[in-house]
Amino acid sequence: MQVNNFLHDLLNDLLAAEGRSLLPRLVEAGVHVQAAEAAAFDTIRRLAARQAQDRRRLVDVLLALGGEPRPAAADIQSADFHFLNLSALLPRVIASQGELVRRYERSIEAVADCPPVAEVVRDLADRHRACTEVLEKLAARIAS
């Protein structure tokens, strides 16, 4: 199956949104993590690694449909991450994840006519929703 321009653009938009997600930046930035937050940060590392797999799935779908992934820049709002601690950053990361979930949810209906793409988009929406819930629980635990 050949990817049409609409699907190509939509998948690349989702790929760009994945690339702008603040979750991977949180791990990459060398954020200050207190000893009491170490277990939470290990969970965050696992979630960020899973998000890298999600980006790869989008690339794989694009390539399988004859499309081509476009490069996208990271969100510059993460430039200050190395100056802040984990508890201060988690609300921003959670908001970023929430926006990612909304992007996927808006895309589900648009890709319904292409079952292979629809399956991936639904699955990634579910995964990001679950990730957001985990991050919210971590933030609540750290705040208490």
Secondary structure as GFF3:
##gff-version 3
##sequence-region A 1 144
A	DSSP	alpha_helix	5	20	.	.	.	ID=ss1
A	DSSP	alpha_helix	22	28	.	.	.	ID=ss2
A	DSSP	three_ten_helix	35	37	.	.	.	ID=ss3
A	DSSP	alpha_helix	38	64	.	.	.	ID=ss4
A	DSSP	three_ten_helix	76	78	.	.	.	ID=ss5
A	DSSP	three_ten_helix	81	83	.	.	.	ID=ss6
A	DSSP	alpha_helix	86	110	.	.	.	ID=ss7
A	DSSP	alpha_helix	115	143	.	.	.	ID=ss8
###
